[in-house]
């Protein structure tokens, strides 16, 4: 029941963001009327990056250092609908914020057919936060914390060391080689979780509240039944990974 409530909430947010429901994993086509934002600028290595309220996909590539890049396509079914919102980009040396603003005070703008595609090139040491995204999310290797909330599509992360994630409606695929001491907290996930772990990883994965099966093929992982959940021990000196309220299978495999 609890999982159904949060999943319904994500779907409702998705429909608010776009009158055209985006099917996760589907090739997204822009609507007929469109505008683009393309920017290149300096961003500090430890900058904070926030992306909020995007009615489509978000793709983040990471680099060691160099210029950051922002590429956004905003589209709508008609020019009038395109004029009903804007995708705002605010940037300093230490921060980048991208958000969608719809002019709902105008009667004709209360319900529109629109989509956005966001592609970013960022330093891999940036702190990344994404909230209320109605499409798939793809992120490259990140050395800082990743925060995700209310993601209606599938989440794919090439490499992560610390994370806080909640309300993922289509599951998670992620690779792990090293964890920061603060570890990871992942909750309210509908769909499979697939974790690929390196042979050198030290972690303890605690799973609480799972409606699905656990599959382990990583040779350095040992599962222990823990009440209604599991503890999976990987290596030693273990940072914590907490998984809770999972509706789907959890797989832990070698990289």
Rosetta silent file (secondary structure, phi, psi, omega in degrees, C-alpha in Angstrom):
SEQUENCE: XXXXXXXXXXXXXXXXXXXXXXXXXXXXXXXXXXXXXXXXXXXXXXXXXXXXXXXXXXXXXXXXXXXXXXXXXXXXXXXXXXXXXXXXXXXXXXXXXXXXXXXXXXXXXXXXXXXXXXXXXXXXXXXXXXXXXXXXXXXXXXXXXXXXXXXXXXXXXXXXXXXXXXXXXXXXXXXXXXXXXXXXXXXXXXXXXXXXXXXXXXXXXXXXXXXXXXXXXXXXXXXXXXXXXXXXXXXXXXXXXXXXXXXXXXXXXXX
SCORE:     score description
SCORE:     0.000 S_00000001
   1 L     0.000  -47.591 -179.292    0.000    0.000    0.000 S_00000001
   2 H   -60.388  -43.884  179.625    2.733    2.460    0.985 S_00000001
   3 H   -62.887  -37.649  178.677    4.667    1.775   -2.240 S_00000001
   4 H   -64.385  -36.536 -179.501    1.509    2.317   -4.310 S_00000001
   5 H   -63.590  -48.290 -177.108    0.943    5.697   -2.648 S_00000001
   6 H   -70.180  -32.131  178.503    4.404    7.061   -3.472 S_00000001
   7 H   -66.834  -40.935  176.388    4.279    5.658   -7.020 S_00000001
   8 H   -61.052  -36.005  178.553    0.945    7.389   -7.646 S_00000001
   9 H   -64.088  -41.355  178.166    2.545   10.596   -6.403 S_00000001
  10 H   -63.992  -43.973 -179.958    5.365   10.335   -8.932 S_00000001
  11 H   -62.225  -40.372  177.654    2.938    9.680  -11.779 S_00000001
  12 H   -61.940  -42.257  177.750    0.867   12.707  -10.761 S_00000001
  13 H   -62.965  -39.474  179.065    3.981   14.893  -10.789 S_00000001
  14 H   -61.186  -42.086 -177.981    4.887   13.579  -14.221 S_00000001
  15 H   -70.515  -29.067  174.655    1.472   14.493  -15.609 S_00000001
  16 H   -67.330  -41.749 -178.689    1.767   17.981  -14.166 S_00000001
  17 H   -66.679  -32.751 -175.808    5.125   18.425  -15.892 S_00000001
  18 L  -153.015  130.012  177.801    3.832   17.263  -19.266 S_00000001
  19 L   -70.133  -21.297  174.847    0.424   16.600  -20.743 S_00000001
  20 L   -94.326  104.536 -178.012    2.120   13.997  -22.954 S_00000001
  21 L   -63.533  124.750 -179.174    3.010   11.147  -20.601 S_00000001
  22 L   -87.744  128.757  177.757    6.568   10.040  -21.346 S_00000001
  23 L   -86.637  117.009 -178.651    7.142    6.307  -21.401 S_00000001
  24 L   -55.233  137.319 -179.755   10.456    5.606  -19.620 S_00000001
  25 L    86.962  -14.309 -179.434   13.055    4.087  -21.946 S_00000001
  26 L   -78.421  144.858  174.321   11.193    5.267  -25.019 S_00000001
  27 L   -65.794  119.299 -174.678   13.007    7.364  -27.627 S_00000001
  28 L   -89.761  126.498  176.344   11.736   10.875  -26.901 S_00000001
  29 L  -102.495  140.812  176.170   10.866   13.070  -29.860 S_00000001
  30 L   -68.202  150.694  174.427   10.671   16.814  -29.574 S_00000001
  31 L   -78.525  166.671 -168.911    7.298   18.446  -30.115 S_00000001
  32 L   -57.231  -42.028 -179.413    6.828   20.690  -33.215 S_00000001
  33 E   -95.194  129.941 -173.358    7.661   24.057  -31.626 S_00000001
  34 E  -147.932  155.572  173.535   11.063   24.189  -29.963 S_00000001
  35 E  -136.395  153.418  179.766   13.785   26.377  -28.530 S_00000001
  36 E  -123.873  147.633  169.982   17.356   25.549  -27.543 S_00000001
  37 E  -122.302  124.193  178.496   19.735   26.744  -24.845 S_00000001
  38 E  -132.404  118.044 -177.374   23.433   26.053  -25.390 S_00000001
  39 E  -136.269  145.484  173.217   25.997   27.420  -22.936 S_00000001
  40 E  -130.063  129.994 -176.978   29.652   26.818  -22.136 S_00000001
  41 E  -158.338  167.819  176.620   31.171   28.303  -18.966 S_00000001
  42 L   -80.489  136.391  177.294   33.616   27.778  -16.126 S_00000001
  43 L  -138.551  129.619 -178.163   32.327   25.805  -13.136 S_00000001
  44 L   -61.877  156.238 -173.786   34.402   25.014  -10.058 S_00000001
  45 L   -62.283  -33.903 -177.716   35.247   21.357   -9.451 S_00000001
  46 L  -103.437   27.286 -176.929   33.095   21.104   -6.302 S_00000001
  47 L   -63.799  153.443  175.217   30.169   23.141   -7.610 S_00000001
  48 E   -95.436  127.557 -177.992   26.604   22.401   -6.548 S_00000001
  49 E  -120.134  125.172  179.703   24.316   21.491   -9.468 S_00000001
  50 E  -124.698  131.694  176.788   20.512   21.416   -9.118 S_00000001
  51 E  -128.529  123.070 -173.078   18.013   20.394  -11.797 S_00000001
  52 E  -133.154  139.807  167.692   14.306   20.639  -10.941 S_00000001
  53 E    67.466   41.286 -177.564   10.967   20.068  -12.634 S_00000001
  54 E   -95.193  126.770 -179.704   12.084   18.766  -16.037 S_00000001
  55 L   -90.442   59.651 -178.592    9.398   17.211  -18.247 S_00000001
  56 E   169.653 -154.251 -173.854   11.709   14.782  -20.008 S_00000001
  57 E   -88.517  153.597  172.967   15.127   13.175  -19.864 S_00000001
  58 E  -129.321  125.515  178.766   18.276   14.347  -18.083 S_00000001
  59 E  -124.341  126.823 -178.067   21.699   13.139  -19.225 S_00000001
  60 E  -123.734  117.257  170.714   24.880   14.112  -17.376 S_00000001
  61 E   -98.108  147.830 -177.548   28.359   13.357  -18.675 S_00000001
  62 E  -122.488  149.624  178.867   31.296   13.963  -16.362 S_00000001
  63 E  -135.520  162.256  179.877   34.899   15.049  -16.917 S_00000001
  64 L   -64.028  -46.850  179.641   37.904   15.548  -14.650 S_00000001
  65 L  -164.080  174.008 -179.548   38.033   19.300  -15.259 S_00000001
  66 L   119.738 -169.148 -177.459   37.429   21.917  -17.914 S_00000001
  67 L   -71.297  141.988  171.148   34.456   23.880  -19.151 S_00000001
  68 E   -86.300  151.683  179.440   30.932   22.893  -18.159 S_00000001
  69 E  -131.825  143.087  176.552   28.310   22.668  -20.894 S_00000001
  70 E  -126.237  125.068  176.049   24.527   23.010  -20.856 S_00000001
  71 E  -130.255  118.067 -176.790   22.357   21.854  -23.747 S_00000001
  72 E  -131.577  132.259  171.352   18.574   22.078  -23.336 S_00000001
  73 E  -113.855  118.927  174.912   15.792   21.561  -25.852 S_00000001
  74 E  -107.520  130.686 -178.156   12.384   22.907  -24.791 S_00000001
  75 E  -139.143  162.801  179.033    9.461   22.007  -27.013 S_00000001
  76 E  -153.629  165.810 -178.114    5.673   22.224  -27.128 S_00000001
  77 L   -69.872  -36.258  179.571    2.816   21.247  -29.401 S_00000001
  78 L  -132.224  162.572  177.417    2.069   24.875  -30.367 S_00000001
  79 H   -62.483  -37.340  179.664    3.877   28.210  -30.207 S_00000001
  80 H   -62.044  -39.381  178.882    1.317   29.447  -27.698 S_00000001
  81 H   -71.490  -35.590  177.087    2.105   26.521  -25.411 S_00000001
  82 H   -64.193  -33.903  178.520    5.851   27.062  -25.803 S_00000001
  83 L   -74.994   -4.403 -178.701    5.328   30.659  -24.695 S_00000001
  84 L   -86.947   -4.835  179.636    3.653   29.380  -21.525 S_00000001
  85 E  -152.467  166.424  173.114    6.883   28.303  -19.851 S_00000001
  86 E  -139.888  153.413  172.633   10.613   28.802  -19.760 S_00000001
  87 E  -103.260  113.189 -172.329   13.587   26.688  -18.763 S_00000001
  88 E   -91.785  133.826  175.353   15.681   28.842  -16.453 S_00000001
  89 E  -122.110  118.383  177.692   19.472   28.471  -16.234 S_00000001
  90 E  -120.521  129.766 -171.439   21.259   30.285  -13.392 S_00000001
  91 E  -143.645  136.915  168.070   25.020   29.895  -13.077 S_00000001
  92 L  -129.508 -176.753  177.140   27.947   31.134  -11.017 S_00000001
  93 L   -63.414  -29.288 -173.069   31.446   29.712  -10.609 S_00000001
  94 L  -108.662    1.204 -177.339   30.216   27.599   -7.661 S_00000001
  95 E  -155.952  153.912  174.439   26.674   26.657   -8.660 S_00000001
  96 E  -141.602  125.482  178.361   24.380   25.754  -11.524 S_00000001
  97 E  -125.242  130.478  176.564   20.581   25.693  -11.266 S_00000001
  98 E  -127.445  126.937 -179.990   18.200   24.567  -14.012 S_00000001
  99 E  -149.053  155.284  177.611   14.463   24.633  -13.494 S_00000001
 100 E   -98.888  129.748  177.737   11.247   24.764  -15.458 S_00000001
 101 E  -121.396  121.101  179.175    8.863   27.658  -14.779 S_00000001
 102 E  -107.636  137.402 -175.779    5.313   27.565  -16.134 S_00000001
 103 L   -85.559   70.890 -174.138    3.158   30.688  -16.188 S_00000001
 104 L   -71.313  -10.674  176.232    0.147   29.089  -14.517 S_00000001
 105 L   -69.851  -18.876  175.323   -1.324   32.490  -13.605 S_00000001
 106 L   -87.004  128.847 -177.081   -2.411   32.724  -17.259 S_00000001
 107 H   -55.724  -41.986 -176.478   -5.588   30.737  -17.883 S_00000001
 108 H   -72.292   -9.913 -176.653   -4.363   29.401  -21.231 S_00000001
 109 H  -105.328    4.317 -177.506   -1.148   28.152  -19.589 S_00000001
 110 L   -66.453  -34.548  178.706   -2.618   26.035  -16.816 S_00000001
 111 L  -136.063  116.654 -177.379   -2.409   22.851  -18.909 S_00000001
 112 L  -133.940  160.635  176.025    0.044   22.575  -21.801 S_00000001
 113 L  -101.546  109.030 -174.826    1.703   19.917  -23.935 S_00000001
 114 E  -147.464  161.034  176.941    5.450   20.328  -23.470 S_00000001
 115 E  -147.985  157.032  172.444    8.728   18.437  -23.149 S_00000001
 116 E  -138.017  150.030  170.029   12.328   19.161  -22.282 S_00000001
 117 E  -126.498  127.779 -178.849   15.626   17.397  -22.857 S_00000001
 118 E  -119.772  127.618  174.818   18.586   18.345  -20.685 S_00000001
 119 E  -129.476  127.061 -176.273   22.180   17.305  -21.408 S_00000001
 120 E  -125.169  146.877  169.245   25.025   18.493  -19.175 S_00000001
 121 E  -117.908  116.508 -170.163   28.805   18.151  -19.157 S_00000001
 122 E  -132.930  156.622  170.132   30.056   18.614  -15.576 S_00000001
 123 E   -61.307  140.149 -175.952   33.139   18.087  -13.406 S_00000001
 124 L   -70.402  -14.042  177.602   32.901   14.624  -11.870 S_00000001
 125 L   -92.178    6.706  177.449   33.511   16.121   -8.413 S_00000001
 126 L   -69.894  151.471  174.386   30.360   18.287   -8.623 S_00000001
 127 E   -92.020  120.401 -168.997   27.547   17.762   -6.094 S_00000001
 128 E  -114.233  129.379  176.908   24.463   16.801   -8.126 S_00000001
 129 E  -130.442  124.894  176.799   20.799   17.111   -7.092 S_00000001
 130 E  -123.042  133.917 -178.101   17.865   16.205   -9.353 S_00000001
 131 E  -139.956  130.845  174.968   14.232   16.595   -8.289 S_00000001
 132 E    60.527   74.561  179.704   10.971   15.881  -10.132 S_00000001
 133 E  -119.400  126.714 -172.688   12.154   14.523  -13.487 S_00000001
 134 L   -93.611    0.350  177.782    9.573   12.847  -15.715 S_00000001
 135 L  -123.766 -168.520  178.833   11.958   10.896  -17.963 S_00000001
 136 L   -68.200  152.366  177.102   15.018    8.686  -17.691 S_00000001
 137 E  -123.481  127.406  178.001   18.100    9.948  -15.839 S_00000001
 138 E  -126.120  126.909 -176.624   21.623    8.992  -16.932 S_00000001
 139 E  -131.113  136.433  176.365   24.682   10.116  -14.947 S_00000001
 140 E   -76.197 -165.557 -178.878   28.377    9.445  -15.561 S_00000001
 141 E   -68.978  130.559 -176.373   30.989    8.703  -12.900 S_00000001
 142 L  -128.434  133.572  179.475   30.638   11.068   -9.909 S_00000001
 143 L   -95.995  -10.063  179.940   33.063   11.528   -7.003 S_00000001
 144 L  -107.444 -174.262 -178.544   30.701   13.651   -4.886 S_00000001
 145 E   -75.303  145.016  173.704   27.236   12.956   -3.487 S_00000001
 146 E  -114.960  128.665  177.296   24.272   12.398   -5.820 S_00000001
 147 E  -119.124  123.973  179.727   20.784   13.327   -4.602 S_00000001
 148 E  -128.895  137.862  178.217   17.744   12.157   -6.566 S_00000001
 149 E  -148.773  135.579  177.419   14.071   12.566   -5.687 S_00000001
 150 E    58.549   66.752  178.664   10.855   11.937   -7.643 S_00000001
 151 E  -111.821  117.716 -175.141   12.280   10.380  -10.803 S_00000001
 152 L   -84.136  -17.801  179.857    9.636    8.872  -13.086 S_00000001
 153 L  -102.635 -176.052  177.111   12.074    7.152  -15.468 S_00000001
 154 L   -73.277  140.329  177.947   14.859    4.629  -15.086 S_00000001
 155 E  -105.520  129.393  177.227   18.003    5.863  -13.292 S_00000001
 156 E  -129.561  122.265 -178.747   21.430    4.782  -14.614 S_00000001
 157 E  -125.073  122.858 -175.231   24.622    5.875  -12.851 S_00000001
 158 E   -65.904  -40.182 -178.883   28.017    4.876  -14.225 S_00000001
 159 E  -162.349  132.750 -179.997   29.825    5.231  -10.878 S_00000001
 160 L  -139.278  152.449  178.925   28.861    6.674   -7.489 S_00000001
 161 L  -120.190  -21.400  176.599   30.514    7.014   -4.074 S_00000001
 162 E  -154.477  142.413 -176.071   27.733    8.589   -1.976 S_00000001
 163 E  -158.408  150.017  168.752   24.026    8.984   -2.656 S_00000001
 164 E  -131.395  115.106 -176.173   20.619    9.881   -1.290 S_00000001
 165 E  -134.388  138.776  176.513   17.769    8.679   -3.518 S_00000001
 166 E  -149.566  150.474  175.891   14.036    8.412   -2.984 S_00000001
 167 E    60.705   63.800  175.763   10.904    7.873   -5.055 S_00000001
 168 E  -105.540  117.176 -170.047   12.329    6.180   -8.145 S_00000001
 169 L   -87.293  -13.659 -177.955    9.468    4.882  -10.264 S_00000001
 170 L  -130.893   20.273  172.542   11.395    2.709  -12.736 S_00000001
 171 L    87.408 -173.678 -168.943   14.307    1.359  -10.736 S_00000001
 172 E  -147.143  136.321  170.755   18.051    1.887  -10.636 S_00000001
 173 E  -123.955  127.257 -174.201   21.213    0.623  -12.326 S_00000001
 174 E  -153.518  145.237  174.885   24.515    1.661  -10.703 S_00000001
 175 E  -107.621  144.538 -177.105   28.168    0.627  -10.481 S_00000001
 176 E  -133.520  124.729  174.063   30.185    0.841   -7.262 S_00000001
 177 L  -116.166  -32.490 -179.843   33.954    0.694   -6.832 S_00000001
 178 L  -150.934  143.134  179.260   34.473    2.783   -3.709 S_00000001
 179 L  -117.266  142.606  168.860   32.161    4.333   -1.117 S_00000001
 180 L   -73.141  162.405 -176.939   32.548    7.419    1.006 S_00000001
 181 L   -60.038  -32.883 -179.052   32.059    6.943    4.741 S_00000001
 182 L   -70.254  -16.429  172.648   28.580    8.521    4.619 S_00000001
 183 L    69.380 -148.506 -175.445   27.452    5.706    2.314 S_00000001
 184 E  -140.476  144.908  171.977   24.097    5.607    0.520 S_00000001
 185 E  -127.862  120.053 -177.391   20.401    5.768    1.383 S_00000001
 186 E  -129.808  122.044 -174.918   17.970    4.591   -1.278 S_00000001
 187 E  -139.710  157.344  175.153   14.241    4.339   -0.533 S_00000001
 188 E    56.332   69.381 -178.251   10.859    3.957   -2.204 S_00000001
 189 E  -118.849  126.936  173.465   11.882    2.282   -5.449 S_00000001
 190 E  -110.350  116.086 -173.695    9.472    0.632   -7.871 S_00000001
 191 L   121.300  170.005 -174.677   11.373   -1.512  -10.351 S_00000001
 192 L   -73.355  149.895  171.111   14.555   -3.526  -10.226 S_00000001
 193 E  -114.223  123.427 -179.344   17.768   -2.389   -8.543 S_00000001
 194 E  -121.305  113.194 -179.520   20.940   -3.621  -10.238 S_00000001
 195 E  -111.829  122.488  174.251   24.233   -2.973   -8.449 S_00000001
 196 E  -102.432  123.053 -172.391   27.525   -3.883  -10.113 S_00000001
 197 E  -118.441  144.633  178.975   30.312   -4.036   -7.520 S_00000001
 198 L   -81.772  163.633  179.969   34.095   -4.172   -7.897 S_00000001
 199 L   -70.052  -17.577 -178.815   36.239   -6.840   -6.257 S_00000001
 200 L   -97.854    1.255 -176.885   37.830   -4.141   -4.064 S_00000001
 201 L   -69.696  138.510  171.361   34.577   -2.668   -2.740 S_00000001
 202 L  -116.038  114.371 -176.257   33.993   -2.596    1.038 S_00000001
 203 E  -159.508  155.553  168.923   30.311   -2.175    1.875 S_00000001
 204 E  -121.994  117.929  179.639   27.395   -3.469    3.897 S_00000001
 205 E   -99.453  121.070  177.625   24.087   -3.441    2.052 S_00000001
 206 E  -111.642  122.962 -178.457   21.031   -3.542    4.298 S_00000001
 207 E  -111.423  121.162  177.229   17.709   -4.252    2.601 S_00000001
 208 E  -127.149  128.526  178.438   14.503   -3.597    4.498 S_00000001
 209 E    74.588   69.894 -179.823   11.011   -3.918    3.072 S_00000001
 210 E  -118.785  129.799  171.214   11.432   -5.676   -0.275 S_00000001
 211 E  -107.908   80.524 -175.734    8.654   -7.053   -2.470 S_00000001
 212 L   170.327 -170.714 -177.200   10.862   -9.014   -4.833 S_00000001
 213 L  -111.589  157.447  176.679   13.794  -11.409   -4.929 S_00000001
 214 E  -108.195  127.033  177.591   17.475  -11.014   -4.121 S_00000001
 215 E  -122.384  127.176  179.767   20.047  -12.284   -6.631 S_00000001
 216 E  -127.208  120.544  175.254   23.784  -12.281   -5.824 S_00000001
 217 L  -120.883   -5.182  176.723   26.467  -13.318   -8.309 S_00000001
 218 L   -70.685  123.656 -175.619   29.324  -11.156   -6.978 S_00000001
 219 L   -67.334  -19.793 -178.620   31.835  -13.604   -5.437 S_00000001
 220 L   -95.089   12.412 -178.653   32.849  -11.130   -2.699 S_00000001
 221 E  -112.364  134.925  179.824   29.271  -10.670   -1.426 S_00000001
 222 E  -125.359  125.470 -177.792   27.703  -12.714    1.375 S_00000001
 223 E   -96.815  137.634  176.714   23.972  -12.501    2.183 S_00000001
 224 E  -127.766  126.487  177.355   22.578  -12.889    5.717 S_00000001
 225 E   -66.845  134.009 -176.261   18.825  -13.057    6.393 S_00000001
 226 E  -136.079   87.684 -175.979   17.845  -10.239    8.748 S_00000001
 227 L    63.417 -123.215  178.337   14.209  -10.437    9.822 S_00000001
 228 L   -89.211    1.969 -178.582   12.091   -9.555    6.784 S_00000001
 229 E  -126.679 -153.433 -176.674   15.134   -8.188    4.945 S_00000001
 230 E  -142.988  155.347  164.735   18.782   -8.939    4.282 S_00000001
 231 E  -118.911  128.170  177.433   22.321   -7.846    5.119 S_00000001
 232 E  -115.456  119.070 -177.666   24.869   -8.291    2.338 S_00000001
 233 E   -98.342  126.558 -179.237   28.501   -8.083    3.416 S_00000001
 234 E  -127.208  113.763  179.904   31.042   -7.047    0.793 S_00000001
 235 L    68.268 -145.953 -178.660   34.713   -6.896    1.768 S_00000001
 236 L  -137.942  177.386 -178.009   35.639   -5.317    5.140 S_00000001
 237 L    47.159   59.082 -160.739   35.646   -1.891    6.882 S_00000001
 238 L   -86.735  125.993  165.792   32.248   -1.465    5.387 S_00000001
 239 E   -75.503  158.008 -172.272   30.448    1.770    4.495 S_00000001
 240 E   -97.784  138.694  168.757   26.662    1.443    4.648 S_00000001
 241 E  -123.298  116.180 -178.335   24.165    1.159    1.808 S_00000001
 242 E  -107.061  121.007  175.294   20.552    1.217    3.044 S_00000001
 243 E  -113.271  128.855 -179.298   17.779    0.063    0.696 S_00000001
 244 E  -143.110  150.321  179.845   14.181    0.332    1.918 S_00000001
 245 E    53.963   64.176 -177.675   10.674   -0.004    0.494 S_00000001
 246 E  -107.597  124.462  174.175   11.716   -1.752   -2.712 S_00000001
 247 E  -109.746   91.784 -175.786    9.098   -3.155   -5.111 S_00000001
 248 L   150.301  173.419 -179.265   11.181   -5.244   -7.470 S_00000001
 249 L   -80.483  151.067  173.419   14.191   -7.545   -7.567 S_00000001
 250 E  -116.395  125.971  179.443   17.622   -6.573   -6.229 S_00000001
 251 E  -121.338  131.696  175.547   20.665   -7.930   -8.089 S_00000001
 252 E  -120.664  112.876 -174.971   24.277   -7.604   -6.936 S_00000001
 253 E  -127.118  162.955  176.530   26.735   -8.659   -9.621 S_00000001
 254 E   -74.712  151.266  174.251   30.440   -8.198  -10.328 S_00000001
 255 L   -69.114    0.000    0.000   31.590   -5.355  -12.563 S_00000001
